[in-house]
Amino acid sequence: MRPPLAMCLLPLSLLAAPLGAQERVVVQPVDTGAALANPGMGWTLHYYSNIPTNYGSRLAPWETLDEFPGLTTVYLRIPWSYLEPEEGVFNWSVVDGPAQRWIAKGKQIALRISCSESWMRYATPEWVEKAGAKGYNFTPGQLDENGPFWEPDYNDPVFLEKLDHFLAAMAARYDGNPEVAFIDVGSFGVWGEGHLWASTQMEYPGETIIRHIDLHLKHFRNSLLAANDDFAFQGDEPIEYSRQMGLALRDDSILVQPGESAYLHAEMAQGFWPTVPVILECEHYGPSRDRGNWQDGSLYLQAVEEYHASYAAIHWWPDEFLAENRALIDRINQRLGYRIQLVEASWPAQCRPGDTIPFELTWRNAGVAPCYEGGYPAVTLKAENPQTGEEGLLTVFVDEGMDVADLPVGPPGEAEAVTHQIRGALPFYVGPGTYSVWASVGGPTGTPRYALPHEGEDGGKRYRLGTIEVTGDYDVALGVEGGEIVLESDGEAVLLPLRWEVRSEAPHPVTPFCHLLAADGEIVLQGHPATDDEGDLNALGVVESTLRIDVPAEARGRTYELCVGLWMPSLMGQPNERLLPQSGGSQNRVLLGALEIDDNGRAVLRPAR
């Protein structure tokens, strides 16, 4: 059924503003405050957070956290050894299994594969060391010949060769996969975070990290890669190189410390966010909360603002995090990533078939980050099925001259709105009628891609704005009513009373016509005005007239389709000689019903529905 009209600051009557001699419909959609789950942004759930039991282990196989507003991505952060326990033997189900739950709901996944952990000895598979790769034992925070954990030498050629082969296999499976939002460069540093302060505390030159970045770039040519802010521990070069190579920026982890030290690299993010996403990961929520560093969580929102973040992490048991931070999550959802608002839309209240309609739309990005993947505004017209009330797509107009990626961002409530016009040329098949008007943002062919924060959504990311009337030149109705109408007859002719509503001024004198059609569509009889004084059908308004249909004896005892219309005799023979009716049948004439004429000339009309 037709969705309710929504998104208007005004009641259903809308706002009609005169534009010359023509009224325009103006709607001003309101932002509902809803969380948006759009591509390239949103909350990321740590299903694995290095330790496989953190934090998806409490979720049953049928649980997908549908109640978490704005969740778009499941983050699978796990050691290499889980995925390649033997050389060349891969266990992709470790990530594919849980991933499929969310992919089935239209979500994406993100991946980090680490090579050093402080809770298991071999994050890099043991077989790599046995193949001759050099590495170091450690206890967390120091080299220790007898330490329980092993970290590879990140420059070792054997290690790099085996890592190269693994990344090739991983890329063959996931590179360019639309189910993957991003992939971290996680092969350097403890936990894959780009530092070694919790492992060996060894020092490496920036060239080492660049080597690891290049290994990922070699294989992942079609997926978004993410660099860690802690690459800066090895100098400025890795961060600058990451920026130059188009990597996203990830900050692990904020709110480890309190106050002014809650996050340290917002300035670093300024070189990234204008062109690529920034990903924020908070400290494990529970420890941050228990140490008093979390406080009311407002620093997380502040970091989203300052970093211009597209993603924010759920770095804890998700049910507990949601229960204790719902108000904060709702506030972050109003700003995280991009938020495309339709501020105002207007169009002519009426137009004619074949017209080019100027739809004027004003858009704003109310988020902190651009819509990097971009998209084009579109206006769709739908027609209602009179039997079911359901609506079908009639036509779509796409504004390829405007890319929402270019919408500027700003502080809350201060982003600049941009107005653009879609000039939609009505295709030949769109005749007179009243059609609903819908707005969307998506691909160049009009396929919607992005959810908007407005009501009236049709289930396919189109949003109902109002209606437009495509008008004909006239309407016509019988001058009498009834289920079966006996027309006046004098035995030789039938009189047909009509009521015309003239809706547009014709350029030439107009007269009515009447056709009686046989079953094969042949015109058998024609009618003409009963008198010379039938009213002025060139003037706007209602005109009553009577047509006379002469019925010879040989034409009686039959049933005909009765059609009427208006034409301009001076244009006889030209394609535009007949005026366009508001509704009715084909060939620019209106089907009034079935006319049965008996042998005595008595005429009974059964009106068409």
N, C-alpha and C positions, 0 to 999 in steps of 0.2 A: 504494500500500500504506500501511498505518497507520504514521505516524512513530513512532520510539521514544519511550517515556516519558522525559522529561528534566526538568531544572530542579529536581530534588529534592536536598536535602542528605542525605536518607535513601535507602536502597535502595528497590527497587520496592514493597516492602510498605508504604511510606509511614509516616505516623504516625497512628495511630488513637487519638483521645482520647475518653473517655466523656463524653457530655453527657446527663445524666439516664439514661434507659433506652436512649438512642440513641448510636451511635458517630458521630464526625465524622472525615472525612478531612482531614488538615492537610498542606499542602505549603509548603515554603519555597524558592522558586526562587533560584538563584544567578545573579549577574551574570557573564556570560562574558567581559566586557572587550571585546566586539566594538565596532567603530566603527559608529555608527548614521547612516544617511543619511535623515533625516527632514525634513519640510517646515519651512521657517522657520529653518533652522540649517545649520551645516556649513562645509566648506572651499569657498572660491570660487577658481576658476582664472582668472587674468588671461590670457584668450586674446588680447585686445588690451590693451596697456597704453599707450594713447595712440599710440605708434609701432606701426603694424599688425604688424610682424614680431615684436613682443614680446607674448606668449610662446608663441603657438600655432603659430608657423611650423615648428617642428621636428616637429609632429604630422602624421602621414599622415592622409588622409581617413577611414581606418577605425579610427583610434586614439581611444579615448574615456577613457583613463586609468582603466579599471575597477580597476586595481591600487591606486589611491590611496584609502586608507581614509577614509571620511567625506566624500568629495567630493559636493556636492549642486548646485553652482551654477557656471555659466560666466559670467564677468564680461567684458562687451564694452564697453570704454572707448575711444572713438574720436571724432575731431573731426567737427563738424557738416558740414564741406565734403565728407566722404566719402559722406554720406547724401543731400545735396541739392546736387549739383554745379552744377545750374542751377535757377533759381527754379521751384518747382513740379514739378521732375523728381526723383524719389526713387529711390535705389538701395538698397532695403531688403535685398537679397541679401547685402550686406556683413556684416550681422549674422545674417540668417535662415539663410544657408548653413551656417556653423559651428554655429549654435545647434541645428539639426535633429539633428546627430549625438548630442547629449546629451539633447535632448528625447525622442528615440526610446528612451533608456535610463531615462526617468522623471525626469530632472534638470530644473532650471529655469535660466533666464538672468537676468542683471541688467545694467542699462544705465547708462552715463554718456556723455553727449554734451557735448564741450567746445567752447569758443568761443575759446580762446587757448592756443597751444603755443609752446614754446621751441625747437622743432626744425623747424617748417614755418611759412611766412609766413601762410597763410590757413587757420587752423582754422575761423574764421567764413568762409563762402564769399566769394570775391572779389566776386561779384555783389552782395553786400550793401553793400560799400563803394561800388561803382559806382552803386548805387541812391541814394547820398547819405548813408550812415551815417558818422558821425564816428568816427575812431579815431586810434591813435598807433603810430608806428614805435618799435621798441625793440631793443636788444641785451639779452640776459638780465641783469636786475638794474637796468636804467636806461632812461629815455627817451633815444631817439637818433633824431634826424631822419632819419638815413641808415641806421638799423638794418634788419636783414634780416627782422624779424618784425613783424606787425601785430596790434594788440589793439583791439577796439572800445571806444568809450565806452559803458560799461554802462548809462548813463542815456539814451543817444541814442534819440529816438523812432523813427527809421527802423529802427535795429537792433532795438529792442523789437518793432516791428510785424512785421518779418520773422521774428524768433524766435517770436513768438506764432503765426504761421501754421505754422511748422515743428512746434512742439509740438502744435498741433491735429492735424496729419497723423500725427504719431508716436503721439499718444494714440488716434486712431481705430484704429490697428493694435494697440497694446499695452496700453492701459488696461484693467484688469480681466482681462487674459489670464492664465489660471492657469499658463501656462508662464513667467511673469515673477515673480521673487521680489521684486525692488525696483528702483527707478529713482532714481539720484542727481539732486539738483538741481546740475547741473554746468555751468551756463551762466555762472557768475561766476568769474573768476580764472584764472590760468595753470594748465593741466592740469585745469581744472575743480575745483580744490581750495579755492576760496574765499579765496585770497590772491594778492597781486601782487608778492611779494618777488623772484620770479625772472622778472618781466616788466617792467612800467613802474614799479613801486613807487609808483604813485599812490594817493591815499587817497579812499575813498568813504564816505559815511555809511551807517549800518546800514539806512536806509530803502531803499537801492539793492538790497541783498540781499533784503530783504523783498519788494520788487517782483518779483524773480526767483522767489522762493518762491511768490508769489501766481500768477504766470504758470503755474507747474507745477501748482499746486492747481486752477487754473481748468480744466485739461484732464485731469489725472490724478486723477479723483475716486474711483477704485476700486482703485488700486494703491498699494502702500507706497512713499512717497517718503523719501529719506534726505538729511539735512542734513550738511554737513561741519563738523567741529570748528573748522576754520580760518575759518569765518564770524566767529569771535570776534575776528579781526584788525580787523573793522569795528565793534567794540563788542559789548556784551552783548545788545542787543536782538534781533539775528537768531537767536541760540541760544535765547533765551527764547521767541521767536515760533515757532520750529520746534517746540519742546517743546509749546507750547500747541496747535499745529495738528496734532499727532499724527505728526510726522515721526520717522523713526528717526535715530540718530546714527551717523556714520561718522568714524573717526579715520584720516587719511592724514598721514604714515606714522610708525609707531613704529620704534624702534631705528635711527633716523638718527643719533642721538647715543648715547653710552654711559651706563651707570650710572643715576644718579638722573634723568638727563635723557632716558632712553630713551623715556618717554612722559609727557605733561604734562596730560592732560585726563581722567584717571580720575574726578576729582571731578565734572566736567561730566556724565559718564555717569550719575551717580546720579539725575539728574532724568529720565532717559529709560528705563533698563532695566526698571523695574517694570511698564511698560505697552507698550513697543515695543522692537524689537531694537536691539542695538548691534553695529556692524560694525567689525572691526579690520583694518587693512591694514598689514603690516610694510613697512619700507623694502625696495627691491629687494635680495633676499637676498645676491647676490654682493658688491656694494659694502659692505653692512653687515658681512658676514663678513670681507672683506679689510681693512677698517679696524679690525677687532678689536672692533666694537660688538656683534656677534651673540653672541660667546663660545659658550656651550653652548645658547643659545636659550631658557634658562629664563625670561628676562624676557618672552618672548612668552606663555608659560603664565601667568606672574604677571599680565600685563596682562589676559589672558582672565578671570582671577579678579577683578581689581579693577574692570574695566569691566563685568563680568557679560555678556560678549560672546556673541552667538548665531552670528556668522560670523567666520571668520578667513581671511585671504587667502594664496594661493599666489602670491607676487609674484616669480616667477623661472621659469626653465626647470623645469617640474614634475618631470621625471625626476631631475634633479640635486638638487632640493630634497628630494624623497622619499628618495633614496639617502643623503643626508648627515644627514637629520633624522628617520629613521623612529621612533626611540625617543621623541623629543619629540612627534612627530605622534600617536603612540599615547597618550601622556599627555594631550595636549590633547583628544583625542577622548573621554576619560573625563569631561571637564568642559564642553566647549564646548556652548553652547545648553542644551537640556533633555535629561534622561535619565530616562525614566519606568521605574522598577523596580517589579515586583510583589514585595513583601517576603514576604507570606504570603497563602495562600488556604485557606479551609476550607469544608466543606459536609457535610451528613449523608451517611453511607455508603449509606443506603437511604432510599427514600421510596415513596409509593404514587401511582398515577395520579391526577391532579387536585390533588395537593398543591402548596402554595406552599413552595418550597425557599429557605431562607436561606443564600445564598452570602456569606461574609464575606471581604472582600479588603482588604489593607493595601498602600498605595502610597507611593512616595517619588519625588521629583524629585532625582536625584543630580547634575544639571547646575548651571550657574551662573545660568541664566536661566529665566523661566517658559516654558511651552508656550503662546505667546500665542494661537494659533488655537483652543486648547482641544479637548476631546474627552471622551467618556464611556466609562467601563469597561463591558465587556460579558462575559457568560459564554455560551458556545455549547455545545450538546450535539450530538454526532454519533453516528450509528449505523453499524455495520459491515455491509457486504455480505458475507454468509457465503460466497458463491461466489468473490469476488475478493479479499476482505480490505480493500478500499478503504472509506473512510468518507464518508458523505454528511451534509450539515447537516440536523439534525432541528429544532432550535429555538434561539432566541437571546433572552437577557434583557439589557436595557440599563439601566444605572444612571444615569438622567437627573438624579438628585439630587446627583451629584458631577461636577464639571468639573475635569479634570486641570490646567487653567490656574490653578487656585487652590492647587495644591500649593506649599508654601513651598520656597525654596531656602536653602542654607546653605553653610558651609565644607565641604571634603571629608569625607564620612562623618558629617556632623552635621545634615543636613536632617531636619526633622521628618517622620515617617511618619504617614499619615492612614488610618484604618480606616473603611470604609463597608460597608453591607450591600445586596446586591441580593436582593430577594424575587421569585424567579422562579416564577410560577404555571404549572404544566405545562398546556399546551393539551390539548384533548380528544383529539387524535390520538396523543398519546404514551402508549403502552401499556407493559406490563411489559417489561423488558429491561435489559441492561447497556450504558450509553452513556459515551462519553468526554467529558471536561470540558475546555474550552478557554477561555483568557482573551485579551482583546484590548482595544484602546482606539481609538475612532473616532467615527463620527457617531451621531446619535440613533436611527437605524434598525439599528444594529449592524454597519455596514460598517467593517471595520478601516481605520485610517489611519496608525498609527504603529508603527514597528518597536520592539520591546522588546529589552533586552540579555539574552535568555534562549534556551535551547535548546528544541527541540521545535516549531519553527515549521512551519506546514503549507504554506508558499508563498504564503499570503495574509494574513500578519501575525496569525495566531491561534497560540496557544502551548498545547501540551497539558499538562494538569496531572495528570490521573488519570481515574478512572471513578466513576460513580454507578450504583447499581442501583435501578431502579424495579420494585418487587416486586408480584406478584399475591398472591392468598390461598392458592394451592396450586399444586403441581406434580403431575402424574400420569404414570405409565409403566405399560407392560404388566408383568405379574408373571412373564412368560416371555420369552425372547429367541429370535431367529432371523430369517432372511430371509423364510421363510414359516412361519407358526405354525398348526398344526392345533389348534383349540380343542376342549376336552372337550365332548362332546355326548351326550345320552341319547336322541336321535332326535326329541324334542319340543322341547328347549331347548338353547341354547348357553351354556356357562359362561365368563365373561370374568374372568380373574384380574387384579387391579389393585394398584398400589402408590402410595399417596397420600402426599405430603409437605405437611402442613398448615403454612402459613407465618404465618397470622394467625388470631386468635380471632374467630369469627363471633358476632354478638349473639343469634342464634336457633339452634335445633337444625338440624343440617345432615344431608343425606342425598345419596347419589350418584344420578345419573341417566345413562341411556344412550339414544342415538338412532341408529337406522339410517335413513339418508337415501337416497332415490331420486336418480336423476340430476338431476331438477329441483329437488332440495332438500327435497322433501316428506318428513315423518317417516312412515315406513312401520311400523317396529317400535320398541318401547321396552323397556328393561331395568330391572330393579329388584334390590335386594339379595337375594342367594340365601338368606340366613338373617336372623334378627332380631338376631343378635349379630355385627355386622360391624366392631366397633371404634368408638372415639369420634372422630369427625371434627371435633369442636369443640375438641379438644386439640391443641396444637402438637406436631409430630413426625411420625413415619412410621406410617402405618396401612395394613394390607393388607386387601383385601376382594375379594369375588367377586360379580359381577352375573350375573343369570340373564336370558337373552333367550328368550322363548318364540317359536317359529317355526312357525306353522301351515303346512299343506301348500301353500296357495296363495301363500305368501311364499317358497317354495324355488325353486331354479334361477335365482337372481339374485345380483347383486353390489351391495353397499351401501357408502356411506361410514359409517364407524363413529366416532361422537363421544360423548364422555363429559364429565361435569362434576359440580359440586356445587351444590345449591340449598337454600333454606330454605323448606320447605312453608308455614310460617306467613305468608310474604310472597308467596304465589302470586298472580300477576297484577300485581305491582308491578315497576317497572323494575329494582329491585335484588334481585330474588328469587334470581338466580344469582350465585354467587361468581365472582371474577375469576381466571382461570388465569394462571400465569406465562408460558405460551406456548401456541400452538395456533391454532385457527381463530377464526371470527367467532362472534358471539352468545354470548360467554362460555362456550364449550364447546371441548373439545380434540379435534382430529382425530387419531385413532389409526391410521387406515389404511383399506384397502379389505377388506371382509369378503365372501367368496364362499361362498354356501350352496348346495350341490348338491341334487339332487332327493331324496336320501336323508337330508338334514339335516346332512351333513358340512360343517363350517365351517373355512375356511382364511383366515387374516388375513395380509395383506401390509402390514407397518407403513409408515406415512408416514415420509418422511425427516425 
